[in-house]
Amino acid sequence: MIAFIMKSSPSRCTLSPELNNRPSRDDLYTIYIRIIENRKKKRIKTDLAIPKEHFNPKAEYGHWVKRKDPKHAKYNRQIEKAIIELQEEIQWIRDQGLPVFESINREPDPNSESTLTVQQHFDSILEATKVEYSYIYYKGSMSKLNRFADFIGTEVPLTDVNPEHIRLFKLHLIEKKLSNVTINNIMKAIHNAFLPALRAGTIEKDPFRANTSLTEYPSQKPRLTDEQINQLEALYLKSDKAKNWTFHARNMYLFSYYNAGIRVADLIQLRRGNITPDGRLEYEMDKTGHRKSIALNAGARRILDIYFNPMANPMDYLFPVLDSNAPYAHYITHREKKDMDFELKKMLFNAITTKTSQINNNLKIVSEAIELGFNITFHTARHSFADKARRSMKKEGSKVTMYDIKNALGHKSVVTTERYINSFDKESLDEAMGSIFDL
């Protein structure tokens, strides 16, 4: 890009427009005027914001905004006017014998290395997250980042954060008796928030460069045996469709179990149209957008017979949990829900959270009714399926593989699946010990 050079200045001073490093909530990039003098830099914010692809960083003077932008001529005039006004202000400051950078009276650049605080940086990361990700991801990220900001101090300059801060924060989490898995997840989220600043040159060194992950130990995953699943099926519950939440909670739990442990957020968002004419359940996973297609087995069909109405609107929710007339109900695909307005994302998240709590409360009643000795939550249906799949794989002559289980659970990596189901595997140790001792 050809920059404006103040030739009459006692020292070389260049002014040129550039885009902000990060987009706004509307995915537009604010235009700044960059001033360079004696290797010192300062950025002055303008009122203009455009799509990134409309800006030409190598343009001739006066042609910074490309012709593809319908307001390119107007924007280029405004940029030129801003440069000329800054030129006149700088010249006046020099005429008064004052230092230029210290005397320009403008709003501080929020991305300036000297002014950007930890909280300001995190806030900008979270604003971008609102647009690109689901509300649950945004809320989880906000919780993790705010935890670190509160620990280190919200007004600490981003450039001051160093490996010692990271080490002390990790010790703080350990003292809180959080699991190693949770600590690693928190540290990873915070590290990811620092990476854009590192790539943009806002910080010179990665403060996480000395950090290592904690060893993750398998956690106890409660699940139901085949006998307990049979007890759950046989349990008599009143079947009033409008009122009996215990009845619905039990049925949805079993439907999840019979369909590879479908997660609760996915299950309660299923539409009648997700059931195909050839007897399959086809849906997009809310967490990843990965599309799944499962042949409905006899257990799943028994549950489906209670709820499925082939004459109903295929866009209506399958189970009587969410409101098919709610504003968020018009957004069906993973992409559509990702592009929802932030307030709609929040509304859908709150509805799912409230209903999940209601389902789990009723599963406690079910747990007591069949005398389990512990309370199940909806997620244990996923554990129960994974354990049954593991046992099926170990049977002599079985055609079930670890990759089959990986695909059924929707894991990205078979390593994740191995770690997941190995937490259930006590039989292998029992068999080994039986070979050594007479059990």
PyMOL commands that set and color helices and strands:
alter all, ss='L'
color gray80, all
select helices_A, chain A and resi 52-54+72-95+100-103+118-132+135-152+158-160+163-175+180-200+226-234+245-258+264-267+272-274+298-307+327-330+334-338+342-369+380-394+402-409+414-422+427-436
alter helices_A, ss='H'
color red, helices_A
select strands_A, chain A and resi 4-5+13-19+29-37+40-50+280-284+291-295
alter strands_A, ss='S'
color yellow, strands_A
deselect
rebuild
show_as cartoon
